Amino acid sequence: MNSHYQKAVELANLIWRKTIELRRKPMKDAGLGSLLSIMRLANEAKTEENATEEHIAAIAPEIYEIILFGSVAAGAENPGDIDLMILDNGHFSDFFPCNTDKRHTENAYQDLGDNLVWLMYGWFNVNEVQLQKLLEGIEVDLHVLPLRFLKLQTTRAAIADKHKDPNFFKNAFRAALRFNRITGEFEPFTLEYLEDRYRCNLSDIR
Protein backbone atom coordinates (compact mmCIF):
# COMPACT_ATOMS: atom_id res chain seq x y z
CA MET A 1 0.00 0.00 0.00
CA ASN A 2 1.14 3.57 -0.66
CA SER A 3 2.01 6.20 1.92
CA HIS A 4 -1.39 7.88 1.56
CA TYR A 5 -3.11 4.66 2.60
CA GLN A 6 -0.78 4.21 5.58
CA LYS A 7 -1.49 7.78 6.69
CA ALA A 8 -5.23 7.09 6.39
CA VAL A 9 -4.80 4.06 8.64
CA GLU A 10 -2.85 6.13 11.18
CA LEU A 11 -5.51 8.83 11.14
CA ALA A 12 -8.38 6.38 11.60
CA ASN A 13 -6.65 4.74 14.55
CA LEU A 14 -5.92 8.15 16.07
CA ILE A 15 -9.52 9.34 15.65
CA TRP A 16 -10.90 6.13 17.13
CA ARG A 17 -8.47 6.18 20.06
CA LYS A 18 -9.06 9.86 20.79
CA THR A 19 -12.83 9.35 20.74
CA ILE A 20 -12.55 6.62 23.37
CA GLU A 21 -10.28 8.84 25.47
CA LEU A 22 -12.74 11.71 25.13
CA ARG A 23 -15.60 9.56 26.41
CA ARG A 24 -13.56 8.80 29.54
CA LYS A 25 -12.35 12.33 30.24
CA PRO A 26 -13.92 14.52 32.91
CA MET A 27 -15.69 17.47 31.34
CA LYS A 28 -13.09 19.95 32.61
CA ASP A 29 -10.38 18.23 30.55
CA ALA A 30 -12.34 18.00 27.30
CA GLY A 31 -11.52 20.19 24.30
CA LEU A 32 -13.50 23.34 23.54
CA GLY A 33 -15.45 21.69 20.74
CA SER A 34 -16.55 18.85 23.00
CA LEU A 35 -17.57 21.23 25.78
CA LEU A 36 -19.68 23.25 23.35
CA SER A 37 -21.25 20.04 22.00
CA ILE A 38 -22.14 18.83 25.48
CA MET A 39 -23.56 22.18 26.58
CA ARG A 40 -25.60 22.67 23.44
CA LEU A 41 -26.95 19.12 23.21
CA ALA A 42 -27.80 19.05 26.91
CA ASN A 43 -29.63 22.36 26.60
CA GLU A 44 -31.56 21.31 23.50
CA ALA A 45 -32.46 17.95 25.04
CA LYS A 46 -33.84 19.81 28.05
CA THR A 47 -35.78 22.50 26.20
CA GLU A 48 -36.93 21.03 22.90
CA GLU A 49 -40.22 19.16 22.87
CA ASN A 50 -39.00 16.88 20.08
CA ALA A 51 -35.82 15.81 21.90
CA THR A 52 -35.34 12.06 21.44
CA GLU A 53 -33.29 9.41 23.20
CA GLU A 54 -30.90 9.55 20.24
CA HIS A 55 -30.55 13.31 20.66
CA ILE A 56 -29.79 12.97 24.38
CA ALA A 57 -27.34 10.11 23.73
CA ALA A 58 -25.31 12.38 21.43
CA ILE A 59 -24.00 14.17 24.52
CA ALA A 60 -21.47 11.32 24.81
CA PRO A 61 -19.22 11.13 21.70
CA GLU A 62 -19.56 8.01 19.60
CA ILE A 63 -18.25 7.18 16.15
CA TYR A 64 -19.96 4.34 14.30
CA GLU A 65 -17.95 4.23 11.09
CA ILE A 66 -14.78 5.69 9.59
CA ILE A 67 -14.86 5.24 5.82
CA LEU A 68 -12.02 5.74 3.36
CA PHE A 69 -13.06 6.52 -0.21
CA GLY A 70 -11.76 8.18 -3.35
CA SER A 71 -8.44 7.55 -5.08
CA VAL A 72 -6.68 6.14 -2.00
CA ALA A 73 -9.40 3.56 -1.36
CA ALA A 74 -9.44 2.68 -5.06
CA GLY A 75 -5.72 1.91 -4.92
CA ALA A 76 -4.66 4.59 -7.39
CA GLU A 77 -0.94 4.61 -8.12
CA ASN A 78 -0.69 8.38 -7.62
CA PRO A 79 -3.59 9.35 -5.34
CA GLY A 80 -4.50 12.95 -4.60
CA ASP A 81 -5.66 13.75 -1.11
CA ILE A 82 -7.07 11.39 1.50
CA ASP A 83 -10.88 11.29 1.57
CA LEU A 84 -12.38 10.21 4.89
CA MET A 85 -15.95 10.05 6.12
CA ILE A 86 -16.94 9.79 9.78
CA LEU A 87 -20.44 8.69 10.79
CA ASP A 88 -21.26 9.61 14.38
CA ASN A 89 -24.12 10.02 16.84
CA GLY A 90 -24.27 13.79 16.35
CA HIS A 91 -21.73 14.82 18.98
CA PHE A 92 -19.22 15.92 16.35
CA SER A 93 -21.30 16.26 13.18
CA ASP A 94 -23.73 18.76 14.65
CA PHE A 95 -20.92 21.34 14.60
CA PHE A 96 -19.66 20.66 11.09
CA PRO A 97 -21.07 22.31 7.94
CA CYS A 98 -21.84 19.02 6.20
CA ASN A 99 -25.25 18.58 7.80
CA THR A 100 -28.58 20.07 6.77
CA ASP A 101 -28.85 22.81 9.38
CA LYS A 102 -29.95 26.15 7.93
CA ARG A 103 -27.07 27.85 9.75
CA HIS A 104 -24.64 26.48 7.21
CA THR A 105 -23.96 27.87 3.76
CA GLU A 106 -24.43 26.19 0.41
CA ASN A 107 -20.63 26.22 -0.01
CA ALA A 108 -20.06 24.23 3.17
CA TYR A 109 -18.05 21.55 1.38
CA GLN A 110 -15.34 24.05 0.55
CA ASP A 111 -14.26 23.71 4.19
CA LEU A 112 -13.55 19.98 4.00
CA GLY A 113 -9.81 20.55 4.14
CA ASP A 114 -10.17 22.31 7.50
CA ASN A 115 -12.48 19.79 9.13
CA LEU A 116 -9.70 17.50 10.33
CA VAL A 117 -7.90 20.43 11.97
CA TRP A 118 -11.10 21.47 13.76
CA LEU A 119 -11.80 17.93 14.92
CA MET A 120 -8.28 17.32 16.18
CA TYR A 121 -7.88 20.65 17.91
CA GLY A 122 -11.42 21.37 19.11
CA TRP A 123 -12.23 17.91 20.44
CA PHE A 124 -8.98 15.96 20.77
CA ASN A 125 -6.51 18.68 21.84
CA VAL A 126 -4.15 17.81 18.97
CA ASN A 127 -2.76 21.06 17.58
CA GLU A 128 -2.13 21.87 13.92
CA VAL A 129 1.65 21.49 14.24
CA GLN A 130 1.27 17.96 15.64
CA LEU A 131 -1.24 17.11 12.93
CA GLN A 132 0.96 18.38 10.10
CA LYS A 133 3.86 16.35 11.48
CA LEU A 134 1.65 13.27 11.27
CA LEU A 135 0.36 14.01 7.76
CA GLU A 136 3.75 14.96 6.29
CA GLY A 137 2.19 17.29 3.71
CA ILE A 138 -0.65 14.98 2.63
CA GLU A 139 -3.98 16.80 2.40
CA VAL A 140 -7.12 15.33 3.95
CA ASP A 141 -10.76 16.04 3.09
CA LEU A 142 -12.91 14.98 6.02
CA HIS A 143 -16.69 14.59 5.97
CA VAL A 144 -18.26 14.44 9.45
CA LEU A 145 -21.82 13.17 9.09
CA PRO A 146 -24.53 11.96 11.47
CA LEU A 147 -25.63 8.32 11.33
CA ARG A 148 -29.07 9.50 10.20
CA PHE A 149 -27.32 10.09 6.87
CA LEU A 150 -27.65 6.32 6.41
CA LYS A 151 -31.14 6.05 7.78
CA LEU A 152 -32.87 8.95 6.00
CA GLN A 153 -32.87 9.43 2.23
CA THR A 154 -33.98 13.03 2.72
CA THR A 155 -30.86 13.73 4.78
CA ARG A 156 -28.63 12.20 2.08
CA ALA A 157 -30.34 14.28 -0.60
CA ALA A 158 -30.04 17.50 1.40
CA ILE A 159 -26.34 16.93 2.04
CA ALA A 160 -25.68 15.93 -1.58
CA ASP A 161 -27.34 19.15 -2.74
CA LYS A 162 -24.55 21.07 -1.03
CA HIS A 163 -21.89 19.14 -2.92
CA LYS A 164 -20.63 20.09 -6.36
CA ASP A 165 -21.17 16.48 -7.48
CA PRO A 166 -24.90 15.56 -7.22
CA ASN A 167 -23.93 11.86 -7.36
CA PHE A 168 -21.25 12.27 -4.72
CA PHE A 169 -22.41 9.52 -2.37
CA LYS A 170 -23.06 7.03 -5.16
CA ASN A 171 -19.55 7.62 -6.50
CA ALA A 172 -17.94 7.63 -3.05
CA PHE A 173 -19.33 4.23 -2.05
CA ARG A 174 -18.37 2.71 -5.39
CA ALA A 175 -14.81 2.29 -4.10
CA ALA A 176 -14.76 2.57 -0.33
CA LEU A 177 -13.25 0.81 2.68
CA ARG A 178 -14.44 0.81 6.29
CA PHE A 179 -12.20 0.98 9.34
CA ASN A 180 -12.16 -2.19 11.43
CA ARG A 181 -11.59 -1.04 14.99
CA ILE A 182 -10.42 -4.52 16.04
CA THR A 183 -7.73 -5.02 13.40
CA GLY A 184 -6.92 -1.31 13.11
CA GLU A 185 -7.05 -1.57 9.31
CA PHE A 186 -9.44 -0.67 6.51
CA GLU A 187 -11.40 -3.46 4.86
CA PRO A 188 -13.83 -3.84 1.93
CA PHE A 189 -17.55 -3.68 2.63
CA THR A 190 -20.82 -3.52 0.74
CA LEU A 191 -23.85 -1.27 1.01
CA GLU A 192 -25.75 -4.39 2.02
CA TYR A 193 -23.49 -4.63 5.08
CA LEU A 194 -24.44 -1.10 6.12
CA GLU A 195 -28.12 -1.78 5.43
CA ASP A 196 -28.08 -4.90 7.61
CA ARG A 197 -26.07 -3.35 10.42
CA TYR A 198 -27.98 -0.06 10.63
CA ARG A 199 -31.36 -1.22 9.31
CA CYS A 200 -31.52 1.27 6.48
CA ASN A 201 -32.27 1.40 2.75
CA LEU A 202 -29.48 2.74 0.55
CA SER A 203 -30.97 1.86 -2.83
CA ASP A 204 -30.76 5.51 -3.94
CA ILE A 205 -26.94 5.50 -3.82
CA ARG A 206 -26.34 2.14 -5.51
Backbone torsions as a table, in degrees:
resi	resn	phi	psi	omega
1	MET	NA	150.7	-178.3
2	ASN	-80.2	173.1	-176.4
3	SER	-64.6	-32.1	178.1
4	HIS	-61.7	-42.6	179.4
5	TYR	-64.0	-44.7	-179.9
6	GLN	-61.5	-38.2	177.1
7	LYS	-66.4	-37.3	177.6
8	ALA	-62.8	-40.4	177.4
9	VAL	-63.7	-45.1	178.5
10	GLU	-59.9	-43.8	-179.5
11	LEU	-63.7	-44.9	-179.3
12	ALA	-61.7	-43.4	177.8
13	ASN	-63.3	-40.4	179.6
14	LEU	-65.0	-45.7	179.7
15	ILE	-61.7	-44.2	-179.7
16	TRP	-64.5	-45.5	-179.4
17	ARG	-64.6	-43.2	-179.2
18	LYS	-66.7	-32.8	177.7
19	THR	-65.9	-42.3	177.0
20	ILE	-62.8	-44.7	178.6
21	GLU	-60.7	-39.9	-178.9
22	LEU	-63.9	-38.5	178.8
23	ARG	-62.4	-30.6	-175.3
24	ARG	-92.0	-10.0	-176.7
25	LYS	-77.0	144.7	168.9
26	PRO	-66.7	152.0	-174.6
27	MET	-55.5	-35.7	-176.4
28	LYS	-65.4	-20.5	-178.5
29	ASP	-99.7	-1.9	-178.2
30	ALA	-75.8	156.8	177.9
31	GLY	-69.2	165.8	-177.1
32	LEU	-59.3	-42.5	-179.8
33	GLY	-60.0	-42.4	-180.0
34	SER	-66.8	-40.8	178.2
35	LEU	-61.4	-43.5	178.7
36	LEU	-64.6	-39.5	177.8
37	SER	-60.8	-48.8	-178.2
38	ILE	-61.5	-46.9	-178.2
39	MET	-63.4	-44.3	-177.7
40	ARG	-68.9	-46.7	-178.3
41	LEU	-65.4	-39.3	178.5
42	ALA	-64.2	-40.9	-179.9
43	ASN	-67.3	-42.7	-179.7
44	GLU	-68.0	-38.3	179.2
45	ALA	-64.2	-29.7	-178.2
46	LYS	-81.3	-33.6	-171.3
47	THR	-103.3	-27.0	-175.9
48	GLU	-83.8	134.6	-179.6
49	GLU	-67.9	-27.6	-176.8
50	ASN	-94.6	15.0	178.1
51	ALA	-61.9	132.5	-178.2
52	THR	-112.4	171.2	176.2
53	GLU	-60.3	-37.4	178.6
54	GLU	-63.5	-40.3	179.5
55	HIS	-63.7	-45.6	-179.6
56	ILE	-66.0	-38.9	-179.0
57	ALA	-63.9	-24.0	-178.3
58	ALA	-67.2	-10.8	176.9
59	ILE	-60.1	-36.2	176.3
60	ALA	-92.2	126.3	-176.4
61	PRO	-65.4	134.4	176.1
62	GLU	-148.5	130.3	176.0
63	ILE	-109.8	126.0	-178.9
64	TYR	-90.4	-41.4	-177.3
65	GLU	-142.9	144.0	166.8
66	ILE	-121.4	117.5	-173.0
67	ILE	-116.9	130.8	175.6
68	LEU	-101.2	129.3	179.7
69	PHE	-140.0	-175.3	179.2
70	GLY	81.5	-158.5	-172.3
71	SER	-63.9	-33.3	-180.0
72	VAL	-68.6	-45.5	179.0
73	ALA	-65.0	-32.8	-179.4
74	ALA	-76.5	-8.4	178.9
75	GLY	78.2	28.8	179.1
76	ALA	-60.9	143.2	-177.9
77	GLU	-66.2	-38.5	178.4
78	ASN	-126.4	76.7	-176.8
79	PRO	-68.6	159.0	176.5
80	GLY	-84.7	-112.5	177.2
81	ASP	-90.8	177.3	176.0
82	ILE	-93.4	126.8	178.3
83	ASP	-107.3	115.9	179.9
84	LEU	-122.3	148.6	176.6
85	MET	-131.4	126.5	176.4
86	ILE	-107.4	132.9	173.1
87	LEU	-112.6	120.9	-174.7
88	ASP	-129.7	-174.9	-178.0
89	ASN	-90.5	8.3	179.3
90	GLY	107.8	-15.4	-177.7
91	HIS	-60.1	-44.5	178.8
92	PHE	-90.6	-49.0	-169.1
93	SER	-63.3	-25.5	-179.4
94	ASP	-63.1	-20.6	-178.1
95	PHE	-102.6	2.2	-179.6
96	PHE	-106.4	148.0	-173.5
97	PRO	-78.3	21.8	178.7
98	CYS	-93.4	-12.2	-175.8
99	ASN	-86.3	-168.8	-171.1
100	THR	-101.2	11.5	-178.6
101	ASP	-63.1	138.8	-178.7
102	LYS	-65.1	-17.4	-179.2
103	ARG	-66.8	-20.5	-173.8
104	HIS	-94.0	153.0	-176.3
105	THR	-85.5	166.7	178.2
106	GLU	-69.7	-19.1	-179.0
107	ASN	-97.7	25.7	-174.0
108	ALA	-57.2	-33.4	-175.3
109	TYR	-71.6	-8.5	175.1
110	GLN	-69.1	-16.2	-177.2
111	ASP	-93.4	7.7	-175.8
112	LEU	-56.9	-35.8	-178.5
113	GLY	-67.6	-20.0	179.8
114	ASP	-95.2	-13.4	-174.1
115	ASN	-60.0	-39.6	-179.2
116	LEU	-64.8	-39.9	178.3
117	VAL	-61.4	-45.4	179.5
118	TRP	-62.1	-43.5	-179.5
119	LEU	-63.1	-48.3	-176.4
120	MET	-66.3	-41.2	-177.0
121	TYR	-82.4	-47.2	-174.4
122	GLY	-71.1	-32.0	-176.8
123	TRP	-111.5	-35.1	-171.5
124	PHE	-107.2	-0.1	179.7
125	ASN	58.4	32.1	173.4
126	VAL	-103.1	116.6	-174.9
127	ASN	-80.3	170.6	-174.0
128	GLU	-65.0	-33.9	178.8
129	VAL	-64.6	-44.8	178.2
130	GLN	-63.3	-40.0	-178.9
131	LEU	-66.8	-43.5	179.6
132	GLN	-64.7	-33.5	176.5
133	LYS	-64.1	-38.3	178.0
134	LEU	-68.6	-44.0	-173.9
135	LEU	-77.4	-25.1	179.2
136	GLU	53.7	45.2	175.0
137	GLY	87.0	-6.2	178.9
138	ILE	-79.4	130.1	-179.5
139	GLU	-85.0	147.4	-178.2
140	VAL	-129.4	127.0	170.5
141	ASP	-101.1	119.6	-175.8
142	LEU	-116.9	124.0	172.7
143	HIS	-100.0	127.9	177.7
144	VAL	-116.6	105.9	-171.1
145	LEU	-123.2	149.7	176.5
146	PRO	-77.2	153.8	-179.8
147	LEU	-59.9	-27.2	178.9
148	ARG	-61.1	-14.5	172.1
149	PHE	-56.0	-37.4	178.1
150	LEU	-77.4	-35.3	-171.0
151	LYS	-83.6	-27.0	-174.3
152	LEU	-120.5	119.1	178.9
153	GLN	-64.5	-32.8	179.6
154	THR	-64.8	-36.2	177.5
155	THR	-67.1	-43.4	177.6
156	ARG	-59.5	-44.5	-178.3
157	ALA	-64.6	-41.7	-178.9
158	ALA	-65.4	-39.4	178.7
159	ILE	-69.8	-43.1	-179.6
160	ALA	-61.5	-32.5	179.6
161	ASP	-63.0	-23.2	179.7
162	LYS	-87.5	-4.9	-177.6
163	HIS	-99.6	147.1	-178.5
164	LYS	-66.3	-22.4	177.6
165	ASP	-105.4	108.8	-178.1
166	PRO	-63.0	-21.3	177.9
167	ASN	-103.3	28.0	-173.8
168	PHE	-54.4	-50.8	-174.7
169	PHE	-67.9	-38.3	177.4
170	LYS	-61.5	-43.4	179.5
171	ASN	-70.6	-38.0	-178.3
172	ALA	-63.6	-42.8	-176.4
173	PHE	-81.6	-3.7	177.7
174	ARG	-67.0	-36.8	176.6
175	ALA	-136.2	91.9	-176.1
176	ALA	-141.9	154.0	178.4
177	LEU	-129.8	144.4	177.6
178	ARG	-106.9	147.6	-179.8
179	PHE	-79.5	126.4	175.7
180	ASN	-94.5	110.5	-174.5
181	ARG	-68.2	-17.6	179.2
182	ILE	-81.5	-48.0	-179.4
183	THR	-83.8	-19.8	-177.2
184	GLY	72.9	22.7	-179.5
185	GLU	-130.4	165.5	173.1
186	PHE	-88.3	148.6	-179.1
187	GLU	-142.6	155.1	178.1
188	PRO	-65.1	154.2	175.3
189	PHE	-153.9	169.2	178.4
190	THR	-120.6	162.1	175.0
191	LEU	-63.5	-30.4	177.6
192	GLU	-62.2	-35.2	177.2
193	TYR	-61.0	-47.0	179.7
194	LEU	-64.8	-39.7	179.8
195	GLU	-62.5	-42.6	179.9
196	ASP	-69.0	-43.0	-175.5
197	ARG	-70.1	-39.7	-174.4
198	TYR	-110.7	8.5	175.3
199	ARG	52.3	60.2	-177.4
200	CYS	-135.3	170.4	178.8
201	ASN	-120.2	114.3	-177.0
202	LEU	-111.5	26.2	-176.5
203	SER	-60.8	-25.8	-177.6
204	ASP	-74.1	-14.1	179.2
205	ILE	-115.5	17.7	175.5
206	ARG	-77.8	NA	NA
